[in-house]
Amino acid sequence: MLSPTLRRLVRIWTLFVLVFLYAPLLLVVLNAFNSSKTFAFPPSGFTLRWWADAWASDGMWHSLANSVVVGVCATALALLLGSMAAFAVQRYEFFGRQTISFLVVLPITLPGIVTGIALNATFTSALGMTLGLATVIVGHATFCIVIVFNNTQARLRRLGTGLEDASADLGASGWQTFRYVTFPMMRGALVAGAILAFALSFDEIVVTTFTAGPTVQTLPIWIFGNLFRPNQAPVINVVAATLTVLAIIPVWLAQRFGGDPASTRV
């Protein structure tokens, strides 16, 4: 048991960490309502003008649509390839299994700029492709696969094969076992992995810079390009504040649907 003094110190330290993490985000939200165009504290006044300007920004909406399209497509690819790789590695014994597991996880450990340069060289020099949304989707899928792979493999490792073996002993086919036993227990991990993969893709800027080309802008690229323009800075604050609030949703959903498989009804 911790002494009262030590418990008090732990609480103070926890509070300090929370303030350190969330105070900058709170400043962004406050400046979204600041009547001044400068990023300052305390705000000089209250206004909703910047919210109207952000709503009327065609560039923001266009880049947001690009980010959503890229995120959804990259997540779909990651779900398909990442889950298949996780099932193969976790459920079957074959030569090079650990090597494949290592190679699948490796892209998430590489610096984004290295991945971006490699993808840019592959698309433009080796394949002769024109950079656009398709290349951005493929680039994002390379690291989104890792998220789905890790989530799926961890869940499969915890589940074991007992229920699947029992289903087969009772006469169920492989598809029936997957549909009625495996998938219901895997659903939470897949949903959580998809949500986290989409959030990671939506936020990506380094790999996007090397794979988007001059004609495609995602929302992070648009924000970075307008960040140091005095007339656009308040609009950027509004977009950043909105994203800060909306970021709560995928985190909550990932925790909500990524729970213990024992609580999943089969």
C-alpha positions as CSV (number, residue, x, y, z in Angstrom):
1,M,0.0,0.0,0.0
2,L,1.2,3.5,-0.8
3,S,1.6,6.0,2.0
4,P,-0.7,9.1,2.0
5,T,2.2,11.3,1.0
6,L,3.2,9.1,-1.9
7,R,-0.4,8.9,-3.1
8,R,-0.6,12.7,-3.0
9,L,2.5,13.0,-5.0
10,V,1.3,10.5,-7.6
11,R,-2.0,12.5,-8.0
12,I,-0.1,15.7,-8.4
13,W,2.2,14.1,-11.0
14,T,-0.8,12.7,-12.9
15,L,-2.4,16.1,-12.9
16,F,0.8,17.7,-14.2
17,V,1.0,15.1,-17.0
18,L,-2.6,15.8,-18.0
19,V,-2.1,19.5,-18.0
20,F,1.1,19.1,-20.1
21,L,-0.8,17.0,-22.7
22,Y,-4.0,18.9,-22.9
23,A,-3.2,22.6,-22.3
24,P,-1.9,23.2,-25.8
25,L,-5.0,21.6,-27.3
26,L,-7.2,23.8,-25.1
27,L,-5.3,26.9,-26.4
28,V,-6.1,25.8,-29.9
29,V,-9.8,25.6,-29.1
30,L,-9.8,29.0,-27.3
31,N,-8.1,30.7,-30.3
32,A,-10.7,29.3,-32.6
33,F,-13.0,31.9,-30.9
34,N,-10.4,34.6,-30.6
35,S,-11.3,37.9,-32.4
36,S,-7.7,38.5,-33.1
37,K,-5.9,36.9,-36.1
38,T,-2.9,36.1,-34.0
39,F,-2.4,33.0,-32.0
40,A,-2.3,34.5,-28.5
41,F,-3.4,34.0,-24.9
42,P,-5.5,35.3,-23.4
43,P,-7.9,35.9,-26.3
44,S,-8.6,39.6,-27.1
45,G,-12.3,39.0,-27.7
46,F,-14.9,36.5,-28.7
47,T,-16.1,35.9,-32.3
48,L,-17.7,33.2,-34.5
49,R,-16.4,34.9,-37.7
50,W,-13.6,32.4,-38.2
51,W,-16.1,29.5,-38.0
52,A,-18.1,31.0,-40.8
53,D,-15.0,31.5,-42.9
54,A,-13.9,27.9,-42.4
55,W,-17.4,26.7,-43.4
56,A,-17.1,28.7,-46.6
57,S,-13.6,27.5,-47.5
58,D,-13.7,25.4,-50.6
59,G,-10.1,24.4,-50.2
60,M,-10.8,23.0,-46.7
61,W,-13.8,21.0,-47.9
62,H,-11.9,19.6,-50.9
63,S,-8.9,18.5,-48.9
64,L,-11.2,17.0,-46.2
65,A,-13.0,14.9,-48.9
66,N,-9.6,13.7,-50.2
67,S,-8.5,12.8,-46.7
68,V,-11.8,10.8,-46.1
69,V,-11.4,9.0,-49.4
70,V,-7.8,8.1,-48.8
71,G,-8.5,7.0,-45.2
72,V,-11.5,4.8,-46.1
73,C,-9.7,3.1,-49.0
74,A,-6.4,2.6,-47.1
75,T,-8.3,1.2,-44.2
76,A,-10.2,-1.2,-46.4
77,L,-6.9,-2.5,-47.9
78,A,-5.4,-2.7,-44.5
79,L,-8.4,-4.7,-43.1
80,L,-8.2,-7.2,-46.0
81,L,-4.4,-7.7,-46.1
82,G,-3.6,-7.2,-42.4
83,S,-6.2,-9.6,-41.2
84,M,-5.2,-12.2,-43.8
85,A,-1.6,-11.9,-42.8
86,A,-2.4,-12.2,-39.1
87,F,-4.5,-15.3,-39.6
88,A,-1.8,-16.9,-41.7
89,V,1.0,-16.1,-39.1
90,Q,-1.0,-17.0,-36.0
91,R,-3.0,-20.0,-37.2
92,Y,-0.5,-21.9,-39.5
93,E,3.0,-23.2,-39.2
94,F,5.3,-22.7,-42.2
95,F,8.8,-21.9,-43.1
96,G,9.7,-18.2,-42.6
97,R,6.6,-17.4,-40.5
98,Q,8.5,-15.2,-38.0
99,T,10.3,-13.4,-40.9
100,I,7.0,-12.5,-42.5
101,S,5.7,-11.3,-39.2
102,F,8.8,-9.1,-38.8
103,L,8.5,-7.7,-42.4
104,V,4.8,-6.9,-42.0
105,V,5.5,-4.8,-38.8
106,L,8.7,-3.2,-40.1
107,P,7.0,-0.2,-42.0
108,I,5.6,1.3,-38.9
109,T,9.1,1.5,-37.3
110,L,10.7,3.3,-40.3
111,P,10.8,7.1,-40.3
112,G,8.0,8.5,-42.4
113,I,10.4,10.4,-44.6
114,V,12.3,7.2,-45.5
115,T,9.0,5.4,-46.4
116,G,7.9,8.5,-48.4
117,I,11.2,8.6,-50.4
118,A,11.0,4.9,-51.1
119,L,7.4,5.0,-52.3
120,N,8.1,8.1,-54.4
121,A,11.0,6.4,-56.1
122,T,9.0,3.3,-56.7
123,F,6.0,5.0,-58.1
124,T,7.7,7.5,-60.3
125,S,11.0,5.8,-61.3
126,A,10.3,2.1,-61.2
127,L,6.6,2.0,-62.2
128,G,6.3,5.3,-64.1
129,M,3.1,6.2,-62.3
130,T,1.6,9.6,-62.0
131,L,1.3,10.7,-58.3
132,G,-2.3,11.1,-57.2
133,L,-5.0,9.8,-54.8
134,A,-4.2,6.2,-55.8
135,T,-0.5,6.5,-54.8
136,V,-1.5,8.2,-51.6
137,I,-3.9,5.3,-50.8
138,V,-1.2,2.7,-51.4
139,G,1.3,4.7,-49.4
140,H,-1.0,5.0,-46.4
141,A,-2.0,1.3,-46.6
142,T,1.6,0.3,-46.0
143,F,1.5,1.5,-42.4
144,C,-2.2,1.0,-41.8
145,I,-1.8,-2.7,-42.4
146,V,0.5,-2.9,-39.4
147,I,-2.2,-1.6,-37.1
148,V,-4.8,-4.1,-38.3
149,F,-2.2,-6.9,-38.2
150,N,-1.1,-6.2,-34.7
151,N,-4.7,-5.9,-33.4
152,T,-5.8,-9.1,-35.2
153,Q,-2.8,-11.1,-34.2
154,A,-3.1,-10.1,-30.5
155,R,-6.7,-11.1,-30.4
156,L,-6.1,-14.5,-32.1
157,R,-3.2,-15.2,-29.7
158,R,-5.5,-14.6,-26.7
159,L,-8.4,-16.6,-28.2
160,G,-6.4,-19.8,-28.9
161,T,-7.9,-22.5,-31.1
162,G,-10.1,-24.4,-28.6
163,L,-13.5,-23.1,-29.7
164,E,-12.6,-23.5,-33.4
165,D,-11.5,-27.1,-32.8
166,A,-14.7,-27.8,-30.9
167,S,-16.8,-26.3,-33.7
168,A,-15.0,-28.6,-36.2
169,D,-15.5,-31.6,-34.0
170,L,-19.2,-30.9,-34.0
171,G,-19.3,-31.1,-37.8
172,A,-19.1,-27.4,-38.8
173,S,-17.3,-26.6,-42.0
174,G,-14.4,-24.1,-42.1
175,W,-16.7,-21.3,-43.3
176,Q,-19.3,-22.0,-40.7
177,T,-16.7,-22.0,-38.0
178,F,-15.3,-18.7,-39.2
179,R,-18.8,-17.1,-39.5
180,Y,-20.3,-18.3,-36.2
181,V,-17.3,-18.7,-34.0
182,T,-14.1,-16.9,-35.1
183,F,-15.5,-13.7,-36.7
184,P,-17.9,-12.8,-33.7
185,M,-14.9,-13.0,-31.4
186,M,-12.6,-11.1,-33.8
187,R,-15.1,-8.4,-34.7
188,G,-14.1,-6.0,-31.9
189,A,-10.4,-6.2,-32.8
190,L,-11.1,-5.6,-36.5
191,V,-13.3,-2.6,-35.8
192,A,-10.8,-1.1,-33.4
193,G,-8.0,-1.7,-35.9
194,A,-10.0,-0.1,-38.7
195,I,-10.8,2.9,-36.6
196,L,-7.2,3.4,-35.5
197,A,-5.9,2.8,-39.1
198,F,-8.3,5.4,-40.4
199,A,-7.2,7.9,-37.8
200,L,-3.6,7.3,-38.6
201,S,-4.2,7.7,-42.3
202,F,-6.3,10.9,-41.8
203,D,-3.4,12.5,-39.8
204,E,-0.5,11.4,-42.0
205,I,1.5,14.3,-43.6
206,V,5.1,13.1,-44.3
207,V,4.3,10.1,-46.5
208,T,1.5,12.1,-48.2
209,T,3.9,14.8,-49.2
210,F,6.0,12.3,-51.2
211,T,3.1,10.4,-52.7
212,A,0.4,13.0,-53.5
213,G,2.0,15.0,-56.2
214,P,1.3,18.7,-56.9
215,T,-2.4,18.3,-57.6
216,V,-3.7,16.4,-54.5
217,Q,-4.1,18.0,-51.1
218,T,-5.3,16.2,-48.0
219,L,-6.4,18.1,-45.0
220,P,-3.1,17.9,-43.1
221,I,-1.3,19.1,-46.2
222,W,-3.8,22.0,-46.6
223,I,-3.4,22.9,-42.9
224,F,0.4,23.0,-43.1
225,G,0.3,25.0,-46.4
226,N,-2.0,27.7,-44.8
227,L,-0.6,27.7,-41.3
228,F,1.8,30.7,-41.8
229,R,-0.6,32.8,-43.9
230,P,-1.9,35.6,-41.6
231,N,-5.4,35.6,-43.2
232,Q,-5.8,31.8,-42.9
233,A,-4.4,31.3,-39.4
234,P,-7.8,31.8,-37.7
235,V,-9.4,29.4,-40.1
236,I,-6.7,26.9,-39.3
237,N,-7.4,27.3,-35.6
238,V,-11.1,26.4,-36.3
239,V,-10.2,23.3,-38.3
240,A,-7.7,22.2,-35.6
241,A,-10.2,22.8,-32.8
242,T,-12.8,20.7,-34.7
243,L,-10.4,17.9,-35.3
244,T,-9.4,18.0,-31.7
245,V,-13.0,17.4,-30.5
246,L,-13.7,14.9,-33.2
247,A,-10.6,12.9,-32.3
248,I,-12.4,11.8,-29.2
249,I,-14.8,9.7,-31.2
250,P,-12.4,7.2,-32.8
251,V,-10.5,6.7,-29.5
252,W,-13.7,6.0,-27.7
253,L,-15.0,3.7,-30.4
254,A,-11.6,1.8,-30.4
255,Q,-11.8,1.3,-26.7
256,R,-15.5,0.4,-26.8
257,F,-15.2,-2.2,-29.5
258,G,-11.8,-3.5,-28.8
259,G,-12.6,-5.0,-25.4
260,D,-12.1,-8.4,-24.0
261,P,-13.2,-11.2,-26.4
262,A,-14.6,-13.1,-23.4
263,S,-17.4,-10.5,-23.3
264,T,-18.3,-11.1,-27.0
265,R,-21.4,-13.1,-27.5
266,V,-20.9,-16.0,-29.9
